Amino acid sequence: MQVYTGLQAGSYRFSAMLTGQNAEYAAQSTFSIDTVGPVVNITSGPDAISSGGLISFVFVSEAAAYFQCRWVNVSAGTTTGSFNNCTSPA
């Protein structure tokens, strides 16, 4: 397996050619490298002071983004579990 590193953001075409034949391209594949990560925005959530119970957050990003969420208890300085897949609203 050949590994290519250091590719910059942009569109690429990879070609594989047979040797010893007609030297025609046997296969091509195009792909893009995006080095800018998506931005997530929380568009609604509970008030800064809440009495507990059911709370919900709504968050959005670009269409192809997947989310992972977790809870951090800032007052106690503890984290509840690890990041897990989630959807909006959470």
Secondary structure, DSSP 8 states (H G I E B T S, - for coil): --------SEEEEEEEE-SSS---EEEEEEEEE--S----EEEE---SS---SS---EEE--TT--EEEEEEETTTTEEEEEEEEE-S--
